[in-house]
Amino acid sequence: MISMASFDQVAVSFWHPEIEHLRLPPLTDELIVDAEAQLGVTLPPDLIHLLRIQNGGIIADAWDACPAEANFYAEDHVPFNHLHGIGPAGQAETITLLDTPYLVQEWELPSPVVLLSGEGHYWLALDYRDCGPAGQPPVAWIDNEMGHELVLAPDFRTFVDRLTASASFEE
């Protein structure tokens, strides 16, 4: 059985300490206000907390997967190897949360969502469709290739609490 950690336990070791890929400059209050205005939603406080520690990047190996129902990726989990930070959209070096509107249109994804992570054919997203722009969105797996969606957790904190190492799952 996979054990669950608390948000606070995960937060202290959430980011991969040695990989700088996808890291953005430190998060500021102005970036948060601008991002929420551009996205038209209130971002979960726990997401903001993690992005204040490090503004995007590669997730530590201990937290790089979330248990899930069977899907095209695996029978029992989905990957979560990076988290987009908050920064200007359209930068060639990295995708940010502010690239969500473009990516939703490009990949014909449901809306309104905020894309946390993904590889084009699948995404982890905050799903605001039922809770509204100021609500606490569930975290969803959106498999664009197969037209399949899974709710992974009812909110971002619970999603982080459920994270575990991909190595803990059988191949």
C-alpha positions in Angstrom: 0.0 0.0 0.0 1.2 3.5 -0.8 1.6 5.7 2.2 0.4 9.3 2.1 2.4 12.3 3.4 0.9 15.6 4.6 1.1 18.7 2.5 3.7 20.2 5.0 5.9 17.1 4.7 5.8 17.2 0.9 6.3 21.0 0.7 9.7 20.9 2.4 11.2 18.5 -0.1 8.8 19.1 -3.1 11.4 20.4 -5.6 14.3 18.5 -7.1 17.3 20.3 -5.5 19.7 19.9 -8.3 17.8 20.4 -11.5 17.2 24.0 -12.6 15.3 23.2 -15.7 11.9 25.1 -15.9 12.7 27.3 -12.9 11.5 30.9 -13.2 12.6 34.0 -11.2 11.2 34.1 -7.7 7.5 34.6 -7.4 6.3 38.1 -6.4 2.9 39.3 -5.2 2.6 41.3 -8.4 3.1 38.2 -10.5 0.4 36.4 -8.6 -2.1 39.3 -9.0 -1.3 39.6 -12.7 -1.6 35.8 -13.2 -5.0 35.6 -11.5 -6.2 38.5 -13.5 -5.0 37.0 -16.8 -6.3 33.5 -16.0 -9.6 34.8 -14.6 -9.4 32.6 -11.5 -8.2 32.5 -7.9 -5.2 30.1 -7.7 -5.2 27.8 -4.7 -3.1 29.1 -1.7 -1.2 25.8 -1.4 -0.1 26.1 -5.1 1.1 29.6 -4.4 2.9 28.3 -1.3 4.9 25.8 -3.4 5.6 28.4 -6.1 6.9 30.8 -3.4 9.5 28.2 -2.4 10.5 27.8 -6.0 8.7 29.2 -9.0 8.3 26.1 -11.2 10.6 23.3 -12.1 11.2 19.6 -11.7 9.5 17.7 -8.9 11.7 15.6 -6.5 11.6 11.9 -7.2 9.8 11.2 -3.9 6.7 13.1 -5.2 6.7 12.5 -9.0 3.5 10.5 -9.3 -0.1 10.5 -8.1 -2.2 7.3 -7.6 -5.0 7.1 -10.1 -7.4 4.8 -11.9 -6.2 3.0 -14.9 -5.3 5.3 -17.8 -3.2 5.2 -20.9 -0.1 6.0 -18.9 -0.3 3.3 -16.3 -2.7 1.0 -14.5 -2.4 2.7 -11.1 -0.9 6.2 -11.4 -0.2 9.3 -13.4 3.2 11.1 -13.8 3.9 14.5 -12.2 7.5 15.3 -12.9 7.3 19.1 -13.3 5.1 22.0 -12.2 4.7 25.1 -14.3 5.6 28.4 -12.5 4.2 31.8 -12.9 5.9 34.0 -15.5 5.2 35.7 -18.8 3.5 33.6 -21.4 5.1 32.8 -24.8 8.7 32.3 -23.6 10.6 29.8 -25.7 12.5 28.4 -22.7 9.6 27.2 -20.7 5.9 26.9 -20.4 4.2 28.8 -17.5 0.8 28.8 -16.0 0.1 31.9 -18.2 0.5 29.8 -21.3 -2.8 28.0 -20.4 -5.1 30.0 -22.7 -2.9 29.3 -25.7 -2.5 25.6 -24.8 -6.2 25.1 -24.2 -7.0 26.4 -27.6 -4.1 24.6 -29.3 -4.9 21.2 -27.8 -8.7 21.7 -27.8 -8.9 21.2 -24.0 -11.9 21.8 -21.8 -12.2 25.3 -20.2 -11.8 26.9 -17.8 -8.7 25.0 -16.5 -5.2 26.0 -15.4 -2.6 23.6 -16.7 -0.1 22.6 -13.9 1.9 20.1 -15.9 1.8 18.1 -19.1 3.3 16.8 -22.2 0.9 17.9 -24.9 -1.2 14.7 -25.1 -1.9 14.6 -21.4 -2.2 17.3 -18.7 -2.6 17.8 -15.0 -4.9 20.7 -14.5 -6.9 22.7 -11.9 -10.4 22.2 -13.2 -12.6 25.3 -12.6 -15.6 24.1 -14.7 -17.8 23.2 -11.7 -16.4 25.3 -8.9 -16.3 28.7 -10.7 -13.3 31.1 -10.9 -13.2 31.8 -7.1 -13.8 28.2 -6.0 -11.4 25.4 -4.9 -10.9 23.4 -8.1 -10.2 19.7 -8.2 -7.0 18.5 -9.8 -7.8 16.5 -13.0 -5.8 14.3 -15.4 -6.9 15.2 -19.0 -5.8 12.7 -21.6 -6.3 14.7 -24.8 -5.3 11.8 -27.0 -7.9 9.3 -25.7 -10.5 11.9 -24.6 -10.3 10.6 -21.0 -10.5 12.6 -17.8 -9.9 11.6 -14.2 -10.4 13.6 -11.1 -7.3 12.9 -9.0 -8.2 15.0 -6.0 -11.0 17.3 -4.8 -8.5 20.2 -4.3 -4.8 21.0 -4.7 -3.8 20.3 -1.1 -5.3 16.8 -1.3 -3.5 16.2 -4.6 -0.2 17.1 -3.0 -1.0 14.9 0.0 -1.5 12.0 -2.4 1.8 12.4 -4.2 4.4 9.6 -4.0 7.4 8.3 -5.9 6.8 6.7 -9.3 9.3 4.1 -8.2 6.8 2.8 -5.7 4.5 1.5 -8.5 5.1 -1.7 -10.2 6.2 -1.5 -13.9 
